[in-house]
Amino acid sequence: MSGKKRHATIIGVPLDYGASKKGASGGPAAVRRANLVEGLEALDLEVTDAGDLAVPKIVAAAKGKLKNGPAILKVCQNLEKQTYEAVANGSIPITLGGDHSLAVGSVSGVARAFRDKGRKVGLIWVDAHADINTPDSSPTGNVHGMPLAHLLGMGHRDFARLGGFSPKIDPRNIVLVGIRDVDRAEAVNIRKSGIRVFSMQEIDRYGMGVVTEQAIDMASDGTAGFHLSFDIDVVDPGNAPGTGTVKRGGLTYRESHLLMELCADSERMVGLDLVEVNPLEDTQNATAVLASELIASAMGKNIY
């Protein structure tokens, strides 16, 4: 093991145009207030906080099959460049959301950086929802329900071709963990895509340790490592009330930390998203505090 310090780059994305509820735009600030940087520096990490990406103001009301699409695409294009540069400079990008539509940008940038080196990356998508609707299949037109479809090359061409190539990840290296709320059309898209899914039923049955280890193996098979995209709504609302789309029956506090700890232990994580923290829905900043703790666990904080 070299003596060189690991480096992390924090990128805030105060975006809520992809969601039906406003408020996730306050997520990055709330997570930072929960001692995020101090917690990471205590792990002997070198940390650069790159601040927040600019989010264009929207004048017209959201409508259509891809609500607020142009503004979200602009944010994703800028984020793609930032995560690309972070990886190219030997850093692990940590993207704070903001709604989950931003993952089209974060994952695309990480994937492009490794593609330039002739390598692939895997993707572990931890979420209560599958996020694999296309504009045609979505019942709402909310873009935060579409990022995984776009990363797989489905859906709107401008999103799917972000970074100049598609799909971003080989479907056999994509794993969905924790889903419990899936639209009928999404179920069809999941089956078509061939990605591996560990629903809450399988987590209940086999345990989070077994599921996470299998997810890491699949996302790491033939890749340079995996990007971890974690939607805080995967956690049971009893522990994470501050998010826009709550659904009972989610991960416990310890299951969430165990997943992050095992990802850290694998030393295979090359990028991280922590999204959908909504301070307007939160209680005493509890969800933002949990998000900050989970990022620390993913970056190597242990119980002792």
C-alpha positions in Angstrom: 0.0 0.0 0.0 1.5 3.4 -1.0 1.7 6.2 1.5 -0.2 8.6 -0.8 -3.4 10.0 0.6 -6.7 9.2 -1.1 -8.5 12.3 -2.5 -12.2 13.1 -2.7 -13.9 15.9 -4.5 -17.3 17.1 -3.2 -19.6 18.5 -5.9 -23.0 19.9 -4.8 -25.9 19.9 -7.3 -28.8 22.0 -5.9 -31.3 20.6 -8.4 -34.9 19.7 -7.8 -36.3 20.2 -11.3 -36.5 16.4 -11.9 -38.8 15.8 -8.9 -42.5 16.5 -8.3 -41.8 18.1 -4.9 -39.5 21.1 -4.5 -36.8 21.1 -1.8 -34.0 18.7 -2.8 -32.1 21.7 -4.1 -31.3 22.4 -0.4 -29.8 18.9 0.0 -26.1 19.8 -0.6 -26.1 22.6 1.9 -27.9 20.5 4.5 -25.4 17.6 4.1 -22.5 20.0 4.3 -23.9 21.5 7.5 -23.8 18.0 9.0 -20.0 18.1 9.3 -19.4 16.3 6.0 -15.9 17.8 5.2 -14.7 17.5 8.8 -15.9 13.9 9.0 -14.1 12.9 5.8 -10.9 14.7 6.8 -10.9 12.8 10.0 -10.5 9.6 7.9 -7.2 11.0 6.6 -8.7 11.9 3.3 -7.6 14.9 1.3 -10.9 16.7 0.5 -11.6 19.3 -2.1 -15.1 21.0 -1.9 -15.7 22.2 -5.4 -18.8 24.1 -4.3 -22.2 23.9 -6.1 -22.9 23.6 -9.8 -24.9 26.5 -11.2 -28.5 25.5 -11.9 -30.3 27.6 -14.6 -33.5 29.3 -13.5 -36.7 28.1 -15.2 -39.3 30.6 -16.3 -41.9 28.3 -17.9 -43.9 25.8 -15.8 -42.8 22.1 -16.0 -44.8 20.1 -18.5 -44.6 17.2 -21.0 -42.9 13.8 -21.0 -39.5 15.2 -20.0 -40.3 18.0 -17.5 -37.7 20.7 -17.3 -35.6 18.6 -19.7 -33.3 21.3 -21.2 -32.4 22.8 -17.7 -31.7 19.3 -16.3 -29.6 18.4 -19.4 -27.5 21.5 -18.9 -26.8 20.6 -15.3 -25.9 17.0 -16.2 -23.5 18.2 -19.0 -21.7 20.4 -16.5 -21.6 17.7 -13.9 -20.3 15.1 -16.4 -17.3 17.4 -17.0 -16.6 17.8 -13.3 -16.8 14.1 -12.4 -14.6 13.3 -15.4 -12.0 15.8 -14.3 -12.1 14.5 -10.7 -11.4 10.9 -11.8 -8.8 12.0 -14.4 -7.0 13.8 -11.5 -7.0 10.7 -9.3 -9.9 11.8 -7.1 -13.1 10.1 -6.1 -16.1 12.4 -6.9 -18.8 12.6 -4.2 -21.9 14.2 -5.7 -24.4 15.7 -3.3 -28.0 16.0 -4.5 -30.3 17.3 -5.5 -32.7 14.9 -7.2 -31.6 11.7 -8.8 -31.8 13.0 -12.4 -28.2 14.3 -11.8 -26.8 10.8 -11.9 -26.9 10.8 -15.7 -24.2 13.5 -15.4 -22.1 12.0 -12.5 -22.1 8.4 -13.8 -21.4 9.5 -17.4 -18.3 11.5 -16.4 -16.9 8.7 -14.3 -17.5 6.2 -17.1 -15.9 8.4 -19.7 -12.8 8.9 -17.6 -12.2 5.2 -17.3 -13.2 4.6 -21.0 -10.4 6.9 -21.9 -8.1 4.4 -20.2 -9.7 1.5 -22.0 -11.6 0.4 -18.8 -15.2 -0.1 -17.9 -17.0 0.7 -14.6 -19.9 -1.0 -12.9 -22.8 0.6 -11.2 -24.6 -0.1 -7.9 -27.9 1.7 -7.8 -29.4 1.8 -4.2 -32.9 3.1 -4.3 -36.5 2.5 -3.3 -37.4 3.0 -7.0 -36.0 1.5 -10.2 -35.6 4.9 -12.0 -35.7 3.1 -15.3 -38.7 4.8 -16.9 -38.3 6.5 -20.3 -40.1 9.7 -21.3 -42.7 7.5 -23.1 -43.2 5.1 -20.2 -43.2 7.6 -17.3 -46.6 8.3 -15.8 -45.4 11.7 -14.5 -42.7 13.0 -16.8 -40.4 13.6 -13.8 -36.8 13.1 -14.9 -35.6 11.8 -11.6 -37.5 8.6 -12.5 -35.5 8.1 -15.7 -31.7 8.3 -15.0 -31.0 4.6 -15.1 -32.8 4.2 -18.4 -30.7 7.0 -19.9 -27.5 5.5 -18.6 -28.5 2.2 -20.3 -29.1 4.1 -23.6 -32.9 4.1 -23.4 -35.1 7.2 -23.5 -34.2 10.7 -24.7 -31.2 10.7 -27.0 -29.5 13.9 -25.6 -29.4 12.3 -22.1 -28.5 8.8 -23.4 -25.6 10.2 -25.5 -24.2 12.5 -22.8 -20.4 12.2 -23.0 -20.5 11.0 -26.5 -21.2 7.2 -26.0 -24.0 4.9 -24.9 -24.7 2.8 -22.9 -22.5 4.1 -20.1 -22.4 0.8 -18.3 -22.6 -2.8 -19.5 -26.0 -4.0 -18.1 -24.3 -7.1 -16.6 -22.3 -4.8 -14.3 -25.4 -2.9 -13.1 -27.1 -3.9 -9.8 -30.2 -2.4 -8.3 -30.4 -2.7 -4.5 -33.4 -2.0 -2.2 -36.2 -1.4 -4.6 -39.8 -1.7 -3.3 -41.8 0.7 -5.5 -41.8 -0.1 -9.2 -44.1 1.1 -12.0 -45.5 -1.6 -14.3 -43.7 -0.2 -17.4 -40.5 -0.1 -15.3 -40.8 -3.8 -14.6 -40.8 -4.4 -18.3 -37.8 -2.2 -18.8 -35.9 -4.0 -16.0 -36.6 -7.4 -17.7 -35.5 -6.0 -21.1 -32.3 -4.5 -19.8 -31.1 -7.7 -18.1 -29.7 -5.9 -15.0 -29.6 -7.7 -11.7 -32.1 -6.6 -9.0 -32.0 -7.2 -5.3 -35.4 -6.0 -4.0 -36.3 -5.5 -0.3 -37.7 -9.0 -0.3 -34.3 -10.5 -1.2 -32.5 -8.3 1.4 -35.0 -9.6 4.0 -34.4 -13.1 2.9 -30.7 -13.3 2.5 -29.4 -10.3 4.6 -27.8 -7.1 3.6 -24.2 -8.5 3.9 -24.8 -11.3 1.4 -26.7 -9.0 -1.0 -24.0 -6.2 -0.9 -21.1 -8.7 -1.4 -22.9 -10.1 -4.5 -23.7 -6.7 -5.8 -20.0 -5.7 -5.5 -18.9 -8.8 -7.2 -21.2 -8.3 -10.2 -20.4 -4.6 -10.5 -16.7 -5.3 -10.3 -16.6 -8.2 -12.7 -14.2 -7.1 -15.5 -14.4 -3.5 -14.5 -12.0 -0.9 -12.9 -14.4 -0.5 -10.0 -18.0 0.7 -9.5 -19.9 3.9 -9.1 -22.3 3.9 -6.2 -25.5 5.9 -6.6 -27.4 6.1 -3.3 -30.9 7.6 -3.1 -31.7 8.4 0.6 -35.3 7.2 0.0 -34.0 3.6 0.0 -33.8 4.1 3.8 -37.0 3.5 5.8 -38.7 6.9 6.4 -38.5 6.3 10.1 -34.8 7.0 9.8 -34.8 9.2 6.7 -38.0 11.3 6.6 -36.4 14.2 4.7 -36.9 13.0 1.1 -39.5 13.7 -1.5 -40.9 10.2 -2.3 -41.2 8.2 0.9 -42.1 4.5 1.0 -42.4 2.4 4.1 -40.4 -0.8 4.5 -36.9 0.4 3.6 -33.4 -0.2 4.8 -32.7 0.1 8.5 -30.0 2.4 9.8 -27.6 -0.4 10.2 -28.4 -2.0 6.9 -27.6 1.3 5.2 -24.3 1.7 7.0 -23.3 -2.0 6.4 -23.8 -1.5 2.6 -21.6 1.5 2.7 -19.0 -0.1 4.9 -18.7 -3.2 2.7 -18.3 -0.9 -0.4 -15.5 0.9 1.4 -13.9 -2.5 2.4 -13.9 -3.6 -1.2 -11.7 -0.6 -2.2 -13.5 -0.8 -5.6 -15.7 2.3 -5.4 -14.6 5.0 -7.9 -17.5 7.5 -7.5 -20.4 8.2 -5.2 -23.8 10.0 -5.4 -25.9 10.7 -2.3 -29.1 12.2 -3.6 -32.7 13.2 -2.8 -32.1 14.8 0.7 -34.9 17.3 1.0 -34.6 19.6 4.0 -38.2 20.9 3.6 -39.4 17.4 4.5 -36.8 16.7 7.2 -37.1 16.6 11.0 -34.2 18.3 12.8 -31.9 17.7 9.9 -31.9 14.0 10.7 -31.8 12.9 7.1 -28.9 15.2 6.2 -27.0 13.9 9.2 -27.6 10.3 8.1 -26.5 11.2 4.6 -23.2 12.7 5.9 -22.6 9.6 8.1 -23.3 7.3 5.2 -20.8 9.1 3.0 -18.2 8.7 5.8 -18.9 5.0 6.0 -18.6 4.7 2.2 -15.2 6.4 2.4 -13.8 4.1 5.1 -15.2 5.0 8.5 -15.3 1.9 10.7 -17.0 1.2 14.0 -13.6 0.9 15.7 
